[in-house]
Amino acid sequence: MVGNKHRRVLWMVMTVILLISVFPLEGHAQINDISGYWAEKVILQWIERGLANGYSDGTFKPNNEITRAEFMKLTNNAFGFSEEKTIDYVDVVEGQWFYDTVQKASAAGYVTGYKDNTIKPNNPITREEVATIIARIMNLDLNEKGIEDFIDKDKISWSSGYVGAVVAREYMIGFPDGSFKPQRNITRGEAIYALNNIIGKVKINDVEAIVKQDFLGITYIHVISNSEDKPTEVKANGQKLAYDENDGKWKGSTLDLEIGDIVKISVFRNGEEETMTIKVKDMTDS
């Protein structure tokens, strides 16, 4: 027979299970200020995957400006950048929350400091700075002609090649009035949306990779080369991909990955190896 003490324990366990089934423990359940926001779906996906966080008061504040350090943090999370580089910026010292964030961003090579040896981690980040970071991560060729259609192209100076490159790939777009607003500070919601545009699609020079998982848990890996000098071999996490003559892609699939996992793509050509990392995305993600 089961004693009263054991009955109480069993009853408590069953009650907890019932409550969990009625009130699922979703990471985004407490976020109360993004309902109806244009990037709501993407923000929720990032929160669920642990790539972004809301505030303790239950808000996300998608329209708040984001600092350079905060954007680096999001970028490092999105691409799994973990290698750290020794830094000596005068405005970044050990003990600050973003110290290792800047170390990782510097090691990844997508940010550089200013001439006065600062990196201005607490400054809001602008749209042209975000465009520059995206172009560097994606190894895009500079494209100054890509800004010609913007009515404020004269305001895009040092960043013209970077902005043109990301616009040509539609990783970032302009505003309905035909402007790009390069010096406008980007918001938290805009930052996540911009990074989400590239998190599942990465490019090494002329080679592009797409890694997505369907509802059955099958991850499909496609690698495309847009050059006549095609790779001799392509691998994903060390496994050789098969080349499909019909559509000109290297392909592979696996059941060993989960959404958010990092995949290392290795491209072999002319006796050299180039590598890039890419996160597994859900098949329904853009």
N, C-alpha and C positions, 0 to 999 in steps of 0.2 A: 504493500500500500504506500501511497505517496503522502508524506507528512504535510502538515499545514504550511510549514516553512517552504517546502519544495513547491507546494501549490502556489504560494504567493510569488515565488521567483518565476515559475512558469507563466503565471498570469501576467506579470510585469513584462516578460519577454514578448508574449503574444500581443500585448497592448502596444509595445514599441513597434513591432512589425506592422501592426494595423495602422498606426499613425504614419509610419514611413510610406506605406502604400497610398495613403490618402493625401499626405503632404510630402511629395518627393523632394529630396534634398538637392535641389538644383542650385548651382553656383550663382546664377543670375536672378534668383527669386527675389533678392532684396534690392535690386537695382530699380529705382522708381522714377527715373527722369529721362528714359530713352524711348518710352512707348510712343510710336508714331514718328520717331526720328528717322530721317532718310537712310541712315546707315545702321539701324537698330539690329538687323539680322547679323551683320558682320561683327558688331561689337559684342553681341551675345556669344557668338562663336569663339571669339578671342578670349572672353572671360571663362567660358566653359573649358577651354583648352589650357587655361592658366597662362596665357600670353599677355593678358592685361588685367588690371584690377580696378574695382570701383573704390569709393571712399567709405569710411566707417559709418557715415550717416545714411548709407543706402543710395547714394547718388553716383553717377559717373561723370557728370558735367561735360557732355560731349562738345559743347560750344566754347569751353574754356581753352585759352591758348596753351600750348605745350612747349616746354623748354627744350633746349638742345640736348641736355642730359636725359630728360624723360624720353625723347625720341630715340636716342641711342639705346636706352633700355628696351624699348619696344622692338627695335631692330635686332638687337642681340637675341632677344627671346624668340623672335620670328624665325631667324635663320640659324639659331643654335650656335652663335659665335661664342666660344668659351676660352680660346687662347688669349692670354694676357701679354701685353707689351710694357716694358718699362717706360714711364712717362715723366716729364719734368715741367709740365705746365705750371706757371706761377699761380694760377687760380684753381688748381686741383691738388689737394693734399690728402694724405692718408687720414682716414677717419670720417671723411665725407661720404655720404651714401653712394655717390656716383663715382667714387674713385676707381673701383674695379670695372664699372661700366665704361668709363673712358678708356681704360686699359684695353678692354676687349674691342672697342670700336677702333682704337688706334691699330691694334694687331690685325684686325680685319681689313684695314686700309681704306675705309669709306669716309673717314673724317681726318682733317688736318687742322693744325692750330693756326693762329694769326701771327702776323709779323712780330708782334710784341710778346710772343711766347705765351699767349693765353688761348683758351678754347671757349671761353664764355659759356660755361655749362648752364647757368641760370637764365640766360637770355632766351626769349621766345624764338622759336625756329621759323624761318620764313619759307614760303613756297619754293623759291628758287634754291634755297639750301636743301630742302627735301628732294627736289628734282636732281640736284647734284649727287646726293647720297644714293638715290635710286639708280642713276646712270652708272655710278661707280660699282655698285653691287652687281648690276646686270652686265657689266663690261660692255656698255654700249659705245659705239663710235659717236663722237661729237657731231651734231647736226645743226649748224646755225641756221640753215634754211627752214628748219622746222618751226620757227617763230614768226615767219613772214606774215601769216594771216591774223596775228593778234593786233588789235588797235593800239596796244601799249607796248609794242615791240621795242620802241626807243628806250623804254625803262628797263629792258633786259640787256644788261651789258656783259659783265664778266661771266654770267651763267648761261649765255645764249646757246652755246653748243650743248650744254647739259639739258636745258629746258627743251630745246628742239628735239633732242634724242628721245626723251621720255614721252613727249607729246606725239611724236611720230609712231611710237609703239602703243600709244593710248594708255600708258601707265598713269598719266595725269592728263587732265583736259582743262580747257579754259572755262570762262563764265559765259552765261547766255548773252551778255552784251559784247562778246568778242574779245574780251581782255583776258590776260593771264594773271595779273596782279602779283608780280614776282616778289615784291617786298612785303606783301601781306602776311601776317603771322598765321600759321596754320593751326587749326584747332585739334583737340584730342580725337574727335570723331573723324575728321578729315585725314589725320595722320594714320589712323588704323586702316581706313579705307584704302589709302594710297599704298600702304605696305601690303595689304591683302591682295592687291592687284598683281603683285609680283611674287608673293610667297610660294605659290604653287607653280611658278614658271620661271626658270632661271636660264641664263644664257652665258656661254663662254664664247666670246668672239662670234663666230657664225653658227655655233651649235646651241640648240635650245632643248631643254628637258621639261617634261610635264609628268607629274606623278600624282595619281588620284586613286581613291579607293571607293568601291561600290558598296551597296548595302549588305552584300554577302561577306564582306571583309577581304575581297580580292583587290590587291593593289596593282594597278597597271602602270607600267613605266614606258614612256615613249621619248625617244631622243631624235631630234631632227637636225640635219646639217643643211645650211643654205649656200654652201660653197661647192665649187667643182672639185676642190681638193678635199675629198671626204675622208673622215677618219678610217683607219684600218681596223679598229676595234673599239668597242664601247662596253663598259662594265658598270653595273650598279651594285654597290656594296661588295665588290670583288667578283660578282657573277657576270659572265659574258652575256650580252644581249644579242638576240638574233636579228639580222638585217632583213627587212621585208622589201623585196624588190618592187612590189606593186605600188606602194605609197612612199618608198624612200625613207623609212623610219627604222631605227633600232628599237626592238620591243622586248618586253619581258613582263612577267607577272609573278606575284608571290602572295602567300597567306601569312607570312611571318612578320608583317608590319602592322602598325596601328596608325590612325590619323594623328598627325603631329610628330611622328617619328622622323628622324633625319636619314636621308639617303645620300650616299656619296656617289656621284657620277664621275667616272674616269674616262677620258677621251684620249685615245692613242693615235698619233699621226706624225709621220716623218721622224719616227724614232723618239718622239717626246710624248710625255703624259701631261695632260691638263686635268685639273679636278675642280669640282664645285659641289656644294651641298644644297639639298633641297628638302623641304618638308612635305610629307604626305598630306594631301588635301582630300576633303570629301568630294565625291563625284559631282555633287550638286553645286559646289562652290564655283564662283566665276574665276 
